[in-house]
C-alpha cells in the first residue's frame, strides 16, 4: 500500500545552521508533496508544498526538492532559529477524483539550540 | 484567514460509550477529512468525504466509525462504542478541490481520552 518514510526521527542543530529532512514515497502516482510543521499540542500547519511537475521550490529560508525518479523529496531549512523547533511531517498525495487524501511520514522532531 | 473549527477541544469518555466529534470546515471547501494522531505518532488518514458520501476510508475506519454532514456547515465523526485504543487527537481537515493537488487545512483537533 501507500507508504511514506521519513528520516531522521530527531534532528538537533545549532541556531544558524541548516537542517535537512528526507522522505521517500512508495506510490509512483503521487503528485503532490506538502510539508507540515506541528508545534506541541497544536494542529499541523502547511509550510511549503511542491507538485510533481516541479523539481524545487523555495520560500525564504525554506526549500523543498523533489526527485520523481528516485521517489524522494527533502525539506531544507537554512539559518535555523529557535522558533523553528517543532515536529515536521512530510506527506504525499495521489490525484483522485473525490479526495486529496494525504499519507504522512512518521515525523522529524527538530530542535534548534540557541 | 478562514479556519477549520473543531469542538470540543477535549473529550473524556468511558469505554463503550458513543462520542461525536464536530467540525466546521472552511465554507467554500467541498472535501472533508478526518485524521487521527496517537500521542507521539504520525498523522493517520481515517476517511474522506465528498458530495455527502465517503470517497475513501482507511483500514482504521471500521464499522465503529461513521461520518455525517447533518447540515450545510457541520461535519461529524461518530465512534459508536469507544475503546481504550481510540484515545488520540482527532483532526478534521478540508480542501477546496479533490480533482488535483490541493492543500489540506487542519482544525485544532479534539483530544479524545477513553478511560
Interface residues (C-beta under 8 A of the other chain):
Chain A: X31 X32 X34 X36 X42 X43 X44 X45 X46 X49 X51 X89 X91 X93 X95 X96 X97 X98 X99 X100 X101 X102 X103 X104 X105 X106 X107
Chain B: X31 X33 X41 X42 X43 X44 X45 X48 X50 X51 X55 X56 X91 X95 X97 X98 X99 X100 X101 X102 X103 X104 X105 X106 X107 X108 X109
